[in-house]
């Protein structure tokens, strides 16, 4: 069904695409600073603070499992936030997620330790982590939808990629904040030092709130809501008209396993007694890789505006399966220059191809009416598996945690579904924004929608 072009008064005001991309970048960076400091703490601090330090292997495994808890909560958050994002707009969800993330992260920094309250400490930690997961479930989908719907049609990949480069920026900030913290003497680190990065989330929430409150709702959403009204049950419309694309997004989102293995498991492995690289040295690998990713992501996305989403995404998915072997092998060798080089290539350059293009690639599969629901639900189910990939990796690595080749093979296997998803998806980089989500000609299906 053809959708008429938007009227002139519904077009994005001059400068609004850039403003939307900037707000997405800054907001995502601030929110994912909160999310990723947990990953560093789960690998380096929490096994000794919230779990039984007399059994380091089990304590590490349990700590990494709490990292995955947020990913398990994300599909539930996606159902709720995706529904309301398609009903009330992208802007309100973007503001809500930032406030929720800031509050839950600050509370983690206030928690009592296992030595103080026993098993209540990890229980409270898990509850706060669940809140982080619910917040993250709506963040990327709302920010990506906002950027995509504001962007010029021929530059959607570039503008939408700022959501993910913001995520990498947040990871970089989190790593840089943890560098001086990790360098503290052990006693200060485990008593009060680890709390400081979490307390900083108060400033994060305030700054992000001010930025996002000033952003206008997208013309595409305003036009659709005014002309047809929001879908009363976006999930019903989504599953009836876009179920195959939801499955593609779920499969594609497994590519995030590369990030979680790199960020958490590889960090724990490299700093273990078996390898012996210092905490600060490994944090610098992550910092420099993310710095390179900040430049690589928009470049890959701009390339996708020229040659298509699928080829760029496939470069990232297939390349990540190969370079993860190289990176984990480098860690096993103990050679820091080799670790640094392969880490930057694997995560900063190759993984950035898939990471930079997926916000536009996934978002363009859906119509405005269900875009946020489709992106949120599809990505968060896939991300839930990716989050627990860290826990599975810890099990696969064996009792001494040194079987890196099995972990690399496991990560490569998780790259196969994203490759299949990309190969079966439609190429959309030249489709007009108002035509996104339409079914190909000859596909027999009802275009009925559920209206208010």
N, C-alpha and C positions, 0 to 999 in steps of 0.2 A: 504494500500500500504506500503510495507516494505521500510524503509529508510536505506541505507548502513551506517555502522559505520564510524565515522570521520577518516580521515587519521591521521597518527601520528603527522604531522606538524600542525594539527588543534587542538590537545589536549591542555588543559590548562597548561601553564608553572607551574613548581613547586612553591607552595606557593600562586599561583594566587587565588584559591578559598578563602583562608583566607584573602588575600588582598581585594578581592571584597566584602566579608562580612564586613570587617572592614570599608571600604569606605562607604558601605551602612549604617552601624550603625552610623558612625560619621556624614555623610551627612544628614541622616534622623533626627538625634538628633538636629543638628544645624537648619535644616529647620523647624522642628516641634516645636522647641523653639519659633521661630517667630510666628507660627500658634497658639500655645496655650497661649501665653501671651495675645493674643486678647481675648480668652475665659475668663481669669481671669479678665481682664479689663472690658469686657462686663457685667460681673456679679457685679463687685464691684465699678467701676469708671465711665464708660461711661454714665450711667443714669443721673448722676449729671453734666457731662461735656458737652455732646452733645445733651441732650434732656431736656425737661421742668421739672426741679426738683420740681416744685410746685405740680406735680401730680406723685408721686413716682411709683405707680403701672403701669401707662401707660408708664412712662419713662423706667422702667425696661423691660416691654414687648417689646418696640421698640428696646431697646439695644440688647436684646436677639435675636430679629429678624435679626439685622445686623450680628450677629454671624452666623445665618443660611444662609445669602446671599452668603457667600463663597461656601457653599455646593451647592447652586443653580447654581453657575458659574462652578462648577467642571465638570459636564457632557460636557459642551461646551469645556472646556480645555482638557478633555479626548479625544474627537473626534479629536482635532487638534494635541495634543502631542502624542496620541497613534498612529495616522497615521504616523507621522514623526519618531517616535521611531521604528516602524517596517520597515521604509524605509531607514533611515540614521544611525540607531544604538541606543543602549541604553545610551552610554556614553554622547553623545552630549545633549540629553534631560536632563540627570542628572545634567549637568553643567548649562544648561539654567534655569531649574526650581529653582536652588539654588540662582542664581543671581536675578531672578525676585522676589523671596520671600524676599530676603534681602532688595531690593530696596523699595518694596511696604510697608514693615514693618517699615523701617526708615521713610518713608513719613508720616505714621500714627503718629509717634512721633512729627512731625513738624506741624500738622494740627492746625488751629485756632479753638477755642471753640465756642459754641453756643452764649455765652455772647459777643464774639468779632464780629462774622459775621452772626449770626442768623441761619436760616435754611440751609445756604450753608455749614455749618460745618458737619451736618450728611450726606449731599449729598457727600461731599469729602470723608468722612469716608467710605461710602458704596463703592465708586469707588476703594479705596485702598483695601478694603476687597475682592472685585471681583478679583483683581490682585492676592491676596493671594490664592484665590480659584483656579484660573487657574494654578498657580504654583503647588499647592498641588495635582492637578489632575494627573500630570505626575510624581510626586516624587515617590510614593510608587510603582507604576507599573514599572517604569524604574529601580529602585533600586532592586525590587524583581526579575524582569526578569534577571538583571545582575547577582545577587547572585545565582539564580536557575541554570542558564546556565553555570556558572563557577563551581558549586558544584559537588563533587563526587556523582554518582547516588544513592548510599545507604545512603547518608547524606544530601539530598536536603532539607529536613524539617529543620534540625538544622541550616545549613548555611543561608537559606532563611529567617529564623526567625529573623536574626539580623536586617533586615529592620524594623520590628515592635518593637524589643527591643530598637532600636535607637529612634523610635517614642516615646516610653515611657520615654526614657532618656531625650528627648527634653521636654516632659511635666514635668518631674522632675526638670530640670534646670529652666524652666519657673516659676514653683511654688516657687523654692528656691529664684529666683531673686525677685519675688513679695513679699516674706515675709518681708524683710526690708522696701520695698516700702509701703506695706500696714500698717506698723507700724508708718509711718510718721504722724505728726499732720494733721488734716483734711485740713487745709488751704494749707500747702505745698504739700500734696498729690494731691489735685485737681488743683493746679496751675502749678507745674513743675515736681513733683515726679513721676507721672504716665508715663511721657515721657521717662524716663531713660531706662527702659527695651526695648523699641522700638528702641532707638538710638543704642543700643548695636548690632543691627542686621548688622551693617556695618562690624564689626569684624567677625561676623558669616559668612557673605557672602565671605569674603576674605579667611578665613581658609578653608571653604568648597570648594571653587573654586580650591585652590591649591591641595587639597586632590583628588578631582575627575578628575582633568586634567591628573593626573599620572596613572589613571586606564586604562588598556587595554580593548578593545572591546571583547565580549565573543566569544569563538571558535564556538559555535553553530550558532550564527548570521553570523559570517564571512564565515562559511562553506555554510550555506544556501544561503546567498547572492551571493557567488561565483558560486555555482552550479546551482541555479535556477533563481537568480536575485530577488530583493525584489518585493513584490506584489505592483502593481501600485495603486490598490485600496484595501488596507487591509480590510476596512470595508465591501466591497462586499464579499470578501472571508470569512470573519468572520461570516456574517449573513447567508451565504449560507451553510457553513459547521459546524458552531459551535453555531447556534442560541439558541439551548436548554441549552448549557453551559453558554451562556451569561445571560439567564434568571436565571439560578441557582446562578450565581455570584451576580446578582442584588438582588435576595432574600437573599442570604447569607450576603451581605454587610449591611443589616438592623441591624445586630448584633452591629454595631457601635453606635446605639442608646443608648446602655448601657453606652458607654463612654461619650457621650455628655450629657446625663441626670446626670450622676455622676459628671462630671467635671464642668458643668455650672449650671443646674437647682438646683441640690442638694446644691451647694455652695450658690446660692442666697437664697434658702429656709432656710438653716441653719443659715445664718447671718441676716435674716429678724427679725423684731421686734417680730414676733410670736414665734420664737425659741430663738433667742438671743445669739447664739454662736459667739465668736469673729472671725474676719476675719483671724487673724493669726492662731488660733486653727484649723479652717477648712482647711486652706492651708497646715498645717502640716499633716492632714489626707491624702490629695492628694499626698503630697511628700512621705510619708512613704508607701502608697499603690503602688506608682510607683516604689519605691525602691525595694519592694518585687517583683513587676512585672518584673523588670530587670533580676532577677534570675529565676523566674517562666517560662517566655516565652521560653528561649532556652531549659529548661528541658521538658516542654510539647512538644516542637517541636521534640526533640530527641526521646521522647516516640513515637511520630507519625511515626518516621522512623522504629520503631520496630513493632508497632501494627496496623499502618494505620492512615490516616488522618481523616477519618470519625468518629471513636469512640472518638478521642480526641476533635475534633470540637464539637461533640454532648454534651460532658461533659460541655464544656464552654457555649454553647447556652442554654441548659436546666438549668444548674446550675445558670446562670446569671438571668434567669427569676425568680428563687426562691430567690436568695440572694438580689435582688433589693428590695423586700418587707422588708427583714430584715434590710437593710441599711436605708431606708427611715423611717421605724418604729423607729429605733434607734435615728434618728435625731429628730423625733417628741417627743421622750421622754426627749430630752435635756441632756441625760447622755453622757458626752464626752468620758469616757472609752468605753462605748458601741458603740458609733459612730466610734471611732478609730478602734476597733476590727472588727466590721462588714464591715467597709470600706476597710480594708486591705484584709479580706477574699473575699469579693465580687469582688473588682476590681483588687487587687494584685494577687490573686490566681485563683479564678474560671474563671473570664472573660479572664484571660491570656491564658487559654486553647484554646479558639476559636481564640483569637487575635494572638497567636503565630503560629498557624498552617495555617491560611488562606492564607498567601503569597504563600506557596507551594501548598496547596490544590487547590486554584484557578488557579495558574500558570500552574499546571500540566494538567489542562483540555484542554489546547490549544497547538497547534504546535508552533515551533519557528517563523514561518512565520507571525503569527497573535497574538502572545502571549501578547505583550504589549498593542495592541488595545483591546483585549479581557478583560484583567485585568483592564485597565484604564476605559473603557466604562462601564463595568459591575459594578465595585466597585463604581465609581463616581455617577452613577444613584442611587444606593442604599444609598450611603453616603449623597446624597442630601436630601433624606427623613430623614435620621438620624440627619442631621444638623438642620432641622426645627422641629425635635422632641422636642427640647428645647422650642420653641415657643408654640407648641401644649400643652406641659406639663404645661406651664404657664397659658394657657387658661383653661385646665382641672382642675387645682388646685383651681379654683374659684376666686372670687374677692378679697378674703383675702389671697390667695396663700397657704392655709394650708391643702388642700385635698390630702395628700400624697398617700393615698391608691389608689386613682384613677390614679395617676401618675405611681405608681408601677404596677397596672394592665395594663395600657397603654404600659409600657415598656415590660412587659411580653408578651403581644400580639405581639409586634414587634419582639420577639424572635422566634415566631412560623414559619414564612417563612424560616429563616435560618435552622431550624430543618428539614423542608420538603426538602429544597435544599440538605442538607447533606444526607438524607435518599435515595434520588433519584440519587445521583451522583455515578460515578464509583470510585472504590478504585484504586489509582495510585501510591502508595508509592514504589511498586516493579517494576513498568514499567521503562524500560531503557529510558534515557533522549531523545535519538533520536527517540523513538517510541511514545512519548507523543503526545496527540492530535489525534492519529489515531482512526478511528471509529471501534467499535466492529465488529467481523466477522458476516456476514449475514445482516448487515445494508446496505440497498440498497441506495447508494447515490454516486453521481459523485465526484471524487477527483480532478476535474479540478481546476486549479488556474489561477489567473490573473497575468501574468508576464509583466515585463517591455518590 
